[in-house]
């Protein structure tokens, strides 16, 4: 079934070369996201209807909210804490300091307050040299998974019992049992085998009904899968490369979607002027609120 893209609008914010990792802050009524290639963190305020940004010293792959304020940001140079109020950036840890050919990619805070972040091979011919990590309190990190090319698609079921994870180059989404008391991650179970017409699985979010919303990057689609991994609905977006959704706004019924511009083929770009824009649309089912990292 095709999704109704009613009330679709574009945020008043600069176009991104590679927009990713949108996160809604209910306390601030603001959306944060990164421009990986533009090396910026962006913020759009629903109260003001305007945006601002901060330049970063290295490519930011993803970010999350921090309990008590501020952001946890995965830069290519490591995992940092960032204070938007004063611009202070402090290094927390760097699990892949030994792999300069990788960079950090998709990241999200788990229901129990751990920042999960994956890496990707930054070379054009990507190899399975990337991994997934969990950053806990005290700046300690734990290896979770390896053998990845482009770690992506992190999200959790509404009850926190399942963790979802994808690899954009394998075109698969896995699910893992998850223990919200200990943060233990169970073995991978193949959950969704992406078909070519769905695009490659990129960033994702989960709604209150337990449905997994996944951007089909390269197909211009947002795909909604039921808790059993079956495609329920999809929407064709006015961009060719959507990257990641998140829920926010009043009642959690606004779906924000970041997009990319840098990798859109030159013959397609003139027909997609919104490439790189950050989109928003109204949905019927609210999203599961994303937790904050507990340092």
C-alpha positions in Angstrom: 0.0 0.0 0.0 1.3 3.4 -0.9 1.8 5.9 2.0 0.0 9.2 1.8 2.7 11.9 1.8 0.3 14.5 3.1 1.6 17.8 4.5 5.1 17.1 3.2 7.3 20.1 3.7 10.9 21.2 3.7 12.7 22.5 6.7 14.2 26.0 6.5 17.8 24.8 6.6 20.8 24.6 4.2 21.0 21.7 1.8 23.3 18.9 2.9 25.9 17.1 0.9 25.1 14.0 2.9 22.4 14.6 5.6 22.1 11.8 8.2 21.1 10.9 11.8 18.1 13.1 12.6 17.2 13.2 16.3 14.3 15.0 17.8 14.8 16.8 21.2 11.4 17.1 22.9 12.8 19.4 25.6 14.1 21.8 23.0 11.4 21.2 20.4 14.3 21.0 17.9 15.7 18.6 15.4 19.4 17.8 15.2 21.1 16.1 12.3 24.6 15.9 10.6 26.0 16.7 7.2 28.7 14.1 7.0 30.5 15.4 3.9 29.8 19.0 4.8 31.3 18.3 8.3 28.5 20.1 10.1 25.9 19.6 12.8 22.6 21.2 12.1 19.7 22.2 14.4 16.2 23.3 13.4 13.9 24.9 16.0 10.2 24.2 15.6 9.6 27.2 17.9 11.5 29.6 15.7 11.1 27.8 12.3 14.8 28.5 11.7 18.0 26.6 11.7 21.7 27.0 12.7 24.8 24.9 12.4 28.2 24.2 13.8 31.3 23.3 11.8 33.1 20.1 13.0 36.8 19.4 12.7 36.1 15.9 11.2 33.2 14.2 9.4 30.3 13.5 11.8 28.7 10.2 11.1 25.9 10.3 13.6 24.8 11.8 16.9 22.5 11.3 19.9 21.0 13.2 22.8 22.8 13.2 26.2 21.0 12.9 29.5 21.5 16.2 31.1 22.0 18.1 27.9 24.2 18.3 24.8 25.1 15.7 22.2 27.2 12.6 21.8 28.7 12.8 18.3 30.6 10.1 16.3 33.3 12.0 14.3 35.8 10.3 12.1 38.3 11.2 14.8 36.4 9.4 17.5 33.3 9.6 19.8 32.9 13.1 21.3 30.6 15.0 23.6 29.5 18.3 22.1 27.9 21.2 23.9 25.8 23.3 21.5 25.6 26.2 24.0 29.4 26.9 24.0 30.7 24.8 21.1 32.9 22.7 23.3 33.9 19.3 21.9 35.6 16.7 24.1 36.9 13.3 23.1 35.3 10.3 24.9 36.7 7.3 23.1 37.9 6.0 19.7 37.3 2.3 19.2 38.7 2.3 15.7 41.8 4.5 16.0 43.6 1.5 14.5 41.5 1.6 11.3 42.1 5.0 9.6 40.4 3.7 6.4 37.1 3.4 8.3 34.7 6.1 9.5 31.8 6.1 12.0 28.4 5.9 10.4 24.9 5.3 11.7 24.5 5.6 15.5 21.5 5.6 18.0 20.9 5.5 21.7 19.4 2.3 23.0 16.4 2.3 25.3 18.7 1.8 28.3 20.9 4.7 27.5 23.9 3.2 25.5 25.1 4.9 22.4 25.4 2.2 19.7 27.5 3.3 16.7 28.7 1.4 13.7 31.5 2.0 11.2 32.0 1.7 7.5 34.8 1.1 5.0 35.4 4.6 3.5 36.9 3.2 0.3 34.8 3.0 -2.9 35.3 -0.8 -3.1 34.0 -1.5 0.3 35.3 -4.5 2.3 33.8 -6.2 5.4 36.2 -4.5 7.8 33.6 -2.4 9.8 32.1 -3.1 13.2 29.3 -2.1 15.6 30.1 -0.8 19.1 28.2 0.1 22.3 29.4 3.2 24.2 28.3 2.9 27.9 28.7 5.1 30.9 32.2 6.1 31.9 33.2 6.3 28.3 33.7 2.5 28.1 33.0 0.8 24.8 32.1 -2.8 24.0 32.5 -4.5 20.6 29.2 -5.9 19.4 29.6 -7.1 15.8 32.1 -7.2 13.0 32.3 -8.3 9.3 30.3 -5.3 8.1 30.7 -3.0 5.1 28.4 -0.2 5.9 26.7 -0.4 9.4 23.3 1.1 9.3 19.6 0.9 10.3 19.8 0.8 14.1 16.5 0.9 15.9 14.7 -0.9 18.8 11.3 -2.4 19.2 8.9 -0.5 21.4 9.4 -2.9 24.3 13.2 -2.8 23.8 13.4 -6.6 23.3 14.6 -6.4 19.7 17.4 -4.5 18.2 17.4 -4.0 14.4 20.5 -3.4 12.4 21.4 -3.4 8.7 24.3 -3.3 6.3 23.5 -1.1 3.3 25.9 -3.1 1.0 24.5 -6.5 2.0 20.9 -5.3 1.5 19.8 -7.1 4.6 18.2 -6.1 7.9 18.9 -8.3 10.9 17.2 -8.4 14.3 18.9 -9.3 17.6 17.4 -10.1 20.9 18.2 -7.3 23.4 18.4 -7.2 27.1 17.6 -3.7 28.4 19.0 -4.6 31.9 22.5 -5.6 30.7 22.7 -4.3 27.1 23.5 -7.8 25.9 22.9 -8.4 22.2 21.8 -11.8 20.9 22.9 -13.5 17.7 21.8 -12.0 14.4 18.7 -13.3 12.8 18.0 -12.5 9.1 14.8 -10.4 9.2 14.4 -8.5 6.0 16.0 -9.4 2.7 15.8 -6.1 0.7 14.5 -6.4 -2.9 16.2 -4.1 -5.5 13.1 -2.0 -6.0 13.0 -1.1 -2.4 16.5 0.5 -2.6 19.4 -0.2 -0.2 18.5 -0.2 3.5 19.8 3.0 5.1 18.7 4.7 8.4 15.6 3.6 10.2 13.2 4.3 13.0 10.4 2.4 14.8 6.8 3.5 15.5 4.5 2.7 18.4 3.0 -0.3 16.6 6.4 -1.8 16.3 6.8 -1.1 12.5 10.2 -0.4 11.1 10.6 2.6 8.9 13.6 2.3 6.6 14.9 4.7 4.0 15.4 2.9 0.7 18.4 5.0 -0.4 18.9 4.8 -4.2 15.2 4.2 -4.8 13.7 7.4 -3.4 11.5 5.5 -1.0 10.5 5.2 2.7 9.6 1.6 3.5 7.4 0.5 6.4 7.8 -3.1 7.6 5.6 -4.8 10.1 7.1 -6.5 13.3 7.4 -9.7 11.3 9.5 -8.0 8.6 6.9 -7.9 5.9 6.6 -4.7 3.8 3.3 -3.0 4.7 3.5 0.4 3.1 6.0 2.6 1.2 6.1 6.2 0.0 7.9 7.6 -3.0 9.6 10.8 -2.0 10.5 13.9 -4.1 14.2 13.0 -3.8 16.2 10.1 -5.2 18.3 9.4 -2.1 16.6 9.6 1.3 19.0 8.5 4.1 17.3 8.3 7.5 14.0 9.0 9.2 13.1 9.9 12.8 9.9 10.7 14.6 9.3 13.9 16.5 7.1 17.0 16.6 3.9 17.3 18.7 2.8 13.8 19.7 5.6 12.2 17.8 3.6 12.2 14.6 6.0 14.1 12.4 8.4 12.0 10.4 11.6 13.9 9.5 13.8 12.5 6.7 17.3 13.5 5.8 18.6 13.2 2.3 21.8 13.4 0.3 22.9 15.5 -2.7 26.6 14.6 -3.2 26.1 11.2 -4.7 23.1 11.9 -6.9 24.0 11.2 -10.5 24.5 14.4 -12.5 21.8 13.4 -15.0 19.3 13.0 -12.2 20.2 16.0 -10.1 18.4 18.7 -12.2 15.1 16.8 -11.7 15.5 16.5 -7.9 16.1 20.1 -6.6 15.3 18.9 -3.1 18.3 16.6 -2.9 20.1 17.4 0.3 17.0 19.0 1.9 15.6 17.8 5.2 11.9 16.8 4.8 9.0 16.4 7.2 5.6 14.8 6.9 2.6 13.9 9.1 2.0 10.3 9.9 -0.8 8.5 11.7 1.2 6.4 14.1 3.6 8.1 16.5 7.2 7.0 16.8 8.9 5.4 19.8 10.8 8.2 21.6 14.6 7.9 21.3 16.5 7.7 24.6 19.4 9.9 25.7 22.9 8.6 26.3 23.8 8.3 30.0 27.5 9.3 30.5 
